[in-house]
Amino acid sequence: MKDSQDSLSDLFLACEKHGVSPKPFILTVNIAGQTVSLFEQNKFVKQFHCSTSRFGIGQIEGSNCTPLGLHRIAEKIGGGMPAGTVFKARKAIGHTSQPEFADAKITTRILWLEGLEPGLNQGGNVDSHARYIYLHGTADQSSIGKPSSCGCIHLADADLVPLFDLLPEGTLVWISEV
């Protein structure tokens, strides 16, 4: 299985191919391992457990699959809100402590991704941004570490909040199978 340094090398190759400049912070998502790795100045900092799609890997709109390839954080939503805030259409609508939101799917923070590879995750029916692919929290924190999302990448609140605060818009995100 590839390690996080291999994923970083793959990200740099994709950056070169698509004329994208690397940024100080980089996230790599390993679908097979259900992990997210944080790099600063190309040095490994920390790894987090995550959950990707229970429907597998795929690029097509409506597939509920997690897309592969080079992305960037296009928008950050929910800064300053309490952990457990529930979002619908990117607007805060409640909290997981309320019984009606106990099983909310999108919580705490949203890092909305934009694909950077035309035909793979950008444009047409493969556009990650138009598919609303996020890194976000979930009310079911026990699902972290196994495929359980509908295409997005779930992180535990304890990991998501500091990442959200640290990472600027434009941060590169590499999503790979291994």
PADREN-824841 format. One record per residue (C-alpha): x, y, z. Coordinates in nm, 4 decimals, always signed. Each point is the difference from the previous one (the first is absolute). Layout:
<rs>
@x X | y Y | z Z;
...
</rs>
This chain:
<rs>
@x +0.0000 | y +0.0000 | z +0.0000;
@x +0.1241 | y +0.3470 | z -0.0805;
@x +0.0978 | y +0.2248 | z +0.2862;
@x -0.0803 | y +0.3682 | z +0.0414;
@x +0.3328 | y +0.1065 | z -0.1583;
@x -0.0956 | y -0.1872 | z -0.3186;
@x -0.3331 | y +0.1843 | z -0.0048;
@x +0.1872 | y +0.3269 | z +0.0357;
@x +0.2171 | y -0.0928 | z -0.3017;
@x -0.3145 | y -0.0790 | z -0.2010;
@x -0.1464 | y +0.3372 | z +0.0994;
@x +0.3116 | y +0.1819 | z -0.1239;
@x -0.0178 | y -0.1822 | z -0.3335;
@x -0.3658 | y +0.1046 | z -0.0382;
@x +0.0901 | y +0.3585 | z +0.0940;
@x +0.2682 | y +0.0089 | z -0.2680;
@x -0.2325 | y -0.1498 | z -0.2600;
@x -0.2766 | y +0.2540 | z +0.0699;
@x +0.2144 | y +0.3070 | z +0.0720;
@x -0.1008 | y +0.0208 | z +0.3662;
@x +0.2413 | y +0.1444 | z +0.2544;
@x +0.0412 | y -0.2014 | z +0.3218;
@x -0.1053 | y +0.1756 | z +0.3201;
@x +0.1513 | y +0.0042 | z +0.3513;
@x -0.2638 | y -0.2469 | z +0.1266;
@x -0.1118 | y -0.3145 | z -0.1815;
@x -0.2511 | y -0.2696 | z +0.0907;
@x +0.0120 | y -0.3500 | z -0.1463;
@x -0.2973 | y -0.2360 | z +0.0290;
@x +0.0690 | y -0.3745 | z -0.0163;
@x -0.3297 | y -0.1754 | z -0.0738;
@x +0.1325 | y -0.3542 | z +0.0593;
@x +0.1395 | y +0.1017 | z +0.3379;
@x -0.2857 | y +0.2385 | z +0.0890;
@x +0.2557 | y +0.2631 | z +0.1019;
@x +0.0772 | y +0.3652 | z -0.0615;
@x +0.3620 | y +0.1148 | z +0.0313;
@x +0.1034 | y +0.3595 | z +0.0641;
@x +0.3233 | y +0.1369 | z -0.1416;
@x +0.1566 | y +0.3382 | z +0.0695;
@x +0.2820 | y +0.1187 | z -0.2275;
@x -0.0019 | y -0.3541 | z -0.1500;
@x +0.0734 | y -0.1593 | z +0.3378;
@x -0.2406 | y -0.2472 | z +0.1586;
@x -0.1726 | y +0.1479 | z +0.3067;
@x -0.2860 | y -0.2272 | z +0.1025;
@x -0.2394 | y -0.2675 | z -0.1183;
@x -0.3730 | y -0.0153 | z +0.0767;
@x -0.2626 | y -0.2691 | z -0.0438;
@x -0.2740 | y +0.0860 | z -0.2486;
@x -0.2979 | y -0.1534 | z -0.1755;
@x -0.0478 | y +0.0080 | z -0.3741;
@x -0.2943 | y -0.1235 | z -0.2055;
@x -0.1716 | y -0.3268 | z +0.0812;
@x -0.0735 | y -0.0134 | z -0.3764;
@x +0.3692 | y -0.0087 | z -0.0927;
@x +0.2094 | y +0.2131 | z -0.2319;
@x -0.1417 | y +0.1896 | z -0.2948;
@x -0.0127 | y +0.3318 | z -0.1748;
@x -0.3520 | y +0.0134 | z -0.1456;
@x -0.2686 | y +0.2325 | z +0.1353;
@x -0.2730 | y -0.1911 | z +0.1816;
@x +0.2239 | y -0.3007 | z +0.0720;
@x +0.0459 | y +0.0848 | z +0.3709;
@x +0.3619 | y -0.1116 | z -0.0464;
@x +0.3157 | y +0.1729 | z +0.1236;
@x +0.1889 | y +0.1595 | z -0.2917;
@x +0.3717 | y -0.0451 | z -0.0584;
@x +0.2682 | y +0.2481 | z -0.0945;
@x +0.1264 | y +0.3479 | z +0.0661;
@x -0.2350 | y +0.2413 | z +0.1794;
@x +0.0244 | y +0.3192 | z +0.1979;
@x -0.2038 | y +0.1420 | z +0.2834;
@x -0.2214 | y +0.2480 | z -0.1837;
@x -0.2131 | y +0.1169 | z +0.2932;
@x -0.0027 | y -0.0318 | z +0.3778;
@x -0.3377 | y +0.0029 | z +0.1740;
@x -0.0863 | y -0.0022 | z +0.3691;
@x +0.2959 | y +0.1743 | z +0.1630;
@x -0.0690 | y +0.0920 | z +0.3610;
@x -0.3096 | y -0.2185 | z +0.0260;
@x -0.0130 | y -0.2565 | z +0.2830;
@x +0.1015 | y -0.3565 | z -0.0821;
@x -0.3167 | y -0.1928 | z -0.0850;
@x -0.1605 | y +0.2857 | z -0.1941;
@x -0.2215 | y -0.1518 | z -0.2702;
@x +0.0095 | y +0.1351 | z -0.3558;
@x -0.2498 | y -0.0242 | z -0.2828;
@x +0.0822 | y +0.1695 | z -0.3311;
@x +0.3089 | y +0.1384 | z +0.1800;
@x -0.2143 | y +0.1915 | z +0.2542;
@x -0.0050 | y -0.0749 | z +0.3737;
@x -0.3412 | y -0.1422 | z +0.0906;
@x +0.0479 | y -0.1563 | z +0.3432;
@x +0.2221 | y -0.2114 | z +0.2205;
@x +0.0523 | y -0.3731 | z +0.0442;
@x -0.1094 | y +0.0368 | z +0.3647;
@x -0.3544 | y +0.0615 | z -0.1276;
@x -0.1900 | y -0.3305 | z -0.0420;
@x -0.1064 | y +0.0789 | z -0.3568;
@x +0.3658 | y +0.0424 | z -0.1024;
@x +0.1532 | y -0.2934 | z +0.1913;
@x +0.0844 | y -0.1813 | z -0.3255;
@x +0.0980 | y +0.3050 | z -0.2079;
@x +0.2326 | y -0.0727 | z -0.2901;
@x +0.1783 | y +0.3378 | z -0.0422;
@x +0.1216 | y +0.1566 | z +0.3231;
@x +0.2599 | y +0.2197 | z +0.1705;
@x +0.1945 | y +0.1455 | z -0.2981;
@x +0.0053 | y -0.0249 | z -0.3801;
@x +0.3094 | y +0.0145 | z -0.2185;
@x -0.1547 | y +0.0099 | z -0.3498;
@x +0.2272 | y -0.1503 | z -0.2639;
@x +0.0578 | y +0.1050 | z -0.3586;
@x +0.1509 | y -0.2447 | z -0.2476;
@x +0.3050 | y +0.1189 | z -0.1912;
@x +0.0198 | y -0.2694 | z -0.2705;
@x -0.2206 | y +0.0715 | z -0.3026;
@x -0.1997 | y -0.3060 | z -0.1025;
@x +0.0910 | y -0.1902 | z +0.3175;
@x -0.1427 | y +0.2152 | z +0.2808;
@x -0.0600 | y +0.3364 | z -0.1669;
@x -0.2713 | y +0.0887 | z -0.2503;
@x -0.2977 | y -0.1863 | z -0.1428;
@x -0.1529 | y -0.2815 | z +0.2015;
@x +0.3225 | y -0.0661 | z +0.1968;
@x +0.0350 | y +0.3428 | z +0.1634;
@x +0.0787 | y -0.0519 | z +0.3711;
@x -0.1097 | y +0.3521 | z +0.0950;
@x -0.3333 | y -0.0360 | z -0.1802;
@x -0.0377 | y -0.3434 | z +0.1663;
@x +0.0377 | y +0.1691 | z +0.3422;
@x +0.2993 | y -0.2086 | z +0.1039;
@x +0.1101 | y +0.1115 | z +0.3469;
@x +0.2223 | y -0.0896 | z +0.2888;
@x -0.2443 | y +0.0335 | z +0.2897;
@x -0.1145 | y -0.1295 | z +0.3354;
@x -0.2783 | y -0.2475 | z +0.0667;
@x -0.2283 | y -0.0681 | z +0.2948;
@x +0.1023 | y -0.3680 | z -0.0136;
@x +0.3588 | y +0.0345 | z +0.1208;
@x +0.0144 | y -0.3795 | z +0.0492;
@x -0.0053 | y -0.0449 | z -0.3802;
@x +0.3365 | y +0.1740 | z -0.0402;
@x +0.2595 | y -0.2463 | z -0.1309;
@x -0.2270 | y -0.2016 | z -0.2270;
@x -0.1742 | y +0.0902 | z -0.3269;
@x -0.3332 | y +0.1569 | z +0.0972;
@x -0.0524 | y +0.3269 | z -0.1879;
@x -0.1890 | y +0.0811 | z -0.3189;
@x +0.3110 | y +0.1284 | z -0.1794;
@x +0.1470 | y +0.2492 | z +0.2444;
@x +0.2831 | y -0.0513 | z +0.2473;
@x -0.1077 | y -0.0069 | z +0.3651;
@x +0.2342 | y +0.0971 | z +0.2810;
@x -0.0475 | y -0.0105 | z +0.3763;
@x -0.0802 | y +0.3385 | z +0.1537;
@x +0.3189 | y -0.0116 | z +0.2086;
@x +0.2028 | y -0.0197 | z -0.3231;
@x -0.2175 | y +0.2126 | z -0.2267;
@x -0.0188 | y +0.3176 | z +0.2105;
@x +0.3778 | y +0.0525 | z +0.0326;
@x +0.0529 | y -0.0899 | z -0.3675;
@x -0.2689 | y +0.2486 | z -0.1029;
@x +0.1657 | y +0.2717 | z +0.2098;
@x +0.3472 | y -0.0806 | z -0.1363;
@x -0.0624 | y -0.0481 | z -0.3715;
@x -0.0638 | y +0.2950 | z -0.2319;
@x -0.2215 | y -0.0103 | z -0.3054;
@x +0.2132 | y -0.1201 | z -0.2904;
@x +0.1589 | y -0.2824 | z +0.2003;
@x +0.0626 | y -0.2948 | z -0.2323;
@x -0.1716 | y -0.3326 | z +0.0667;
@x +0.1109 | y -0.3214 | z -0.1738;
@x -0.2539 | y -0.2837 | z +0.0084;
@x +0.1411 | y -0.3412 | z -0.0942;
@x -0.1134 | y -0.3589 | z +0.0195;
@x +0.3117 | y -0.1108 | z +0.1905;
</rs>
